[in-house]
Amino acid sequence: MTSLENRCALVTGASSGIGRAAARALAAAGARVVLCARREDRLASLAAELDGAEVLALDVRDGAAVSERLSGIEFDIVVNNAGLGRGLEPIQSGTASDWDEMIDTNIKGVLHVQRATLPGMIERGRGDMVLIGSVAGRQVYPGGNVYCATKHAVRAIYEAMRIDCSGKGVRITTVDPGVVETDFSVVRFHGDRERADAVYADLRALQPEDVADAVLYAVTRPPHFNVGEMVLWPTDQASTTMVTRRG
């Protein structure tokens, strides 16, 4: 594996789950990691584990703040991970505030971060942009509606960036996992831990470290080798709607 020594990596949504695991994996490979999320206390706790890590308390939904804080920093790697799901209601009984939060975070947040960091990579002729998508961006499932729409948008952004960055030396990757055991479902169900736990019951789900390993693989390939799309499934998940629960 190629060392990431002397490379600077930004990880959004680094306070928990996939973002936290990705930050740890990149730091272990030698990168200097910038931890970005809203919960500064959690970032500080993680930074204490990681030699040289920096804390950047930031809400990716705030485009002006993202531009002010990130523009001009020389990031070699950006893991655009911040995202969330809210609710599983059908569209006809959905909640507009949930839709707004998903769209503002999962789509606009991604765009804000890319707009602030991509020009520098293009100017330097190198860099890795990694989007954390989802199999929900490939298959719509019952109740997924707006969340799935946001992840389909992330996949479209990935494809558009490949075109926009063609020939500029920047590698674009999307990592699209299936069921990953994180706080995702707790957030989706507005803190209902019992309902969230049922999502992972009797299922050997992916762990955040599995997704982090995929991210690390992508960014440590030789310069001529761009891992474009990685789809990660638990062995017992055949699609977004078909999961084997073994107990």
N, C-alpha and C positions, 0 to 999 in steps of 0.2 A: 504494500500500500504506500502511495506517495505521501510524504510528510506534508503537513500544512503549516509548518514553521514559517514565521514571518508573513503569514496571510491573516487578514482581518475579516472576520465573519460576523454579519448581523443576523440575529435570529429574532423574529417577531413572535409574539405569543409565547415568550420564553419562560413565563412564570409557572407553567404546569404542562403535563402531558407530553405530546410530541415535541413541542418547542423546547421544553426543559431537557428531554432526552437528546435532542439534536445538539443543543448547546454543549452538553457533557461530552458527546461523541466527538464533536469538532475540537473542543479544548484538549481532549485526550490525544488527538492526532497532531496537536501542536499549534492550532490556530489561536489567535487572540480574539476572544469572543465579546461582542457587544450584545447585551441582553436587553431586549425591548419588550415591554408590556405595560399594562396599567397599574398592576399591583407591585408597587416599589418594594414593599417589605419582603415579598417572595423573591423578587429579583436579588435583593441584597443577600438573602440567605443562600441562594444558588451561587452568587458571585464569590461568597466566602469559601466555597468548595473549589472554585476554578481559578487557577493561578493567572492573574492578570486580567480577569474578566471585568468589563465595565457595565454599569447599570444605566439604562436610559428609560426612565418612566415616560411613557408616551402612548396615547390613544391613536391608533392608525386611522380612525374615522375622521380625525382632525387634520384635514389636508394642509392647512397653513402651518400647523405645528410640525407635521412630518417634514415638510419642505424646509422649514427653518432649522430643525435639529439634525436632519440627515444629509442635506445637500452639502457637498464639499468634502465629505468624509470619504476616504479611499477604501471602500469595501471591495475585497476580492471575492467574497461569497455573500450572497443574501439568501436566507431561507425565509421565504414569505409564508409564514405559517399561521398567523393570527386569524382565527375564524371561529364560528359557532353556529349551532342550530337552536331554533326556538319553536317548540310546539310540534304537534303531529296532527293538527286539525285539518280537515278538508278546506279548500279555498273558501267555500261558501260560509264557513264559520270561523275562519282564521282571524287573527288579531293583527291589525295594521302596524302596531308598534313592534310586534315580533318581526314582521316583514321588513320594516325599516331597519331594525338592528342588524338583521342578517345581510341585507343588501349593502348597508353602509360599511359593515365590517368585512364581509366576504368578497365583495366586488370593489367598492370604492377604496377600502383599506389597502387591498392589493395594488390597485392602480396608484394610490398616493405614494406607497413605498417604492414601486417600480419607477415612477416619474422622478423621485428624488435621487435614486441611486444608479439608475441605468445610464444616464449621460456620462457619468464619470468612468464607468466601465468601458463604454464605447470610445471615449477619448483616449483611454490607456490601451485599448485594443485587447482586453482580456477581462475575464470574470466569470463567475458562475451564478446564475439566477435559478433558484429552486423554488417552485411553487408546491405547496402541499394542497393537492386537490382531494378527490374522493371518488370512489366508485359511483357515488351519487351523481357525479358529473358525466356518467356514462349510461346509467340505468335509473330511471325514475321509479320510486316505490310508493305505495299507498301512504298518504300523509306527508310525504317528503316535499311535495309541490315547490314552494318557494326556496327551501334549502337546496333542493336538487337543481333548481334554476340557477342559483348562485354558483354552484359548483360546475354546472355546464358553462357558465360564463367564465369561470377560472380556466377551464380547458380551452375556451375560445381565445382568452387572453394569451395563454401559452402558445397556441398556434400562431396568433398574430405577432407575438414577439419573435418567434422564429423567423418570420418574414421580415419584420422591421430590423432585426439585428443580423440578417444574413450578410456574411462576409466581413463582419466587424470584430470577430475574435471572441465574442461573448457566447458562452454555452447556456442554453435554456433547457430546463428539466422540469417535468411535472411528476410528482410521486402521488399516486392515487390509491390509498388504502381502503380496505373493507372495514369490518368491525375491529376497532382498536379500543382496548379497555382503558379509558381515561375518565375525566370528569365531564366529558362531552354530554352524556345523557343527563347528568345532574343539572347542567345548564339548560339543556333542552326542555326539561320538565320543571324548570323554575325551582330547583332545590328539592324536589321529591326524590329522596334517596332510595326509597323502597321501589318505586317505579323504575328508577334508573338501574338499580341492581338487577332487576328482572331481565334487562336487555342482555346481560352477560351471563345469566344463570345457565349452568350446565353446558357452557360453551367455552372452548379454548380459543379465546380471541387473540388477535395480535396484541402485542405490547408496544408501548411507545418506543422502546429500544429497538424493536424490529424495523420501525419506520426510520429511526435515526440511522440505523445501519445502512439502509437503502440510500439515504441522503449522503452519507459518508462515501459510499461506493461511487456515486455519481460524481462527486467533486474531487475525487482522487484519481480519476482516469488521466491518461496522458493527454496533452493539449489538443491532439487531433481527434479525440474520441469524445463525442457528446452523447451521453445517455439521455435520450429524449423523453420517453414515457415509461414509467414503471407502475404496474398495477399489482397491488399486494393484497392477497386474500388469505384469511385463515384457511387451513386445509379443509375445515368442515363448513365453509361458506361457499356455495356454488354460484350465488347471485345476490343481489340486494334483497331478494325476497325468499331465498332458500338457504336455511341454516340447519345443520344437524346438531342437536343437543344431546350429549352423551351422558350427562350426569357425573 
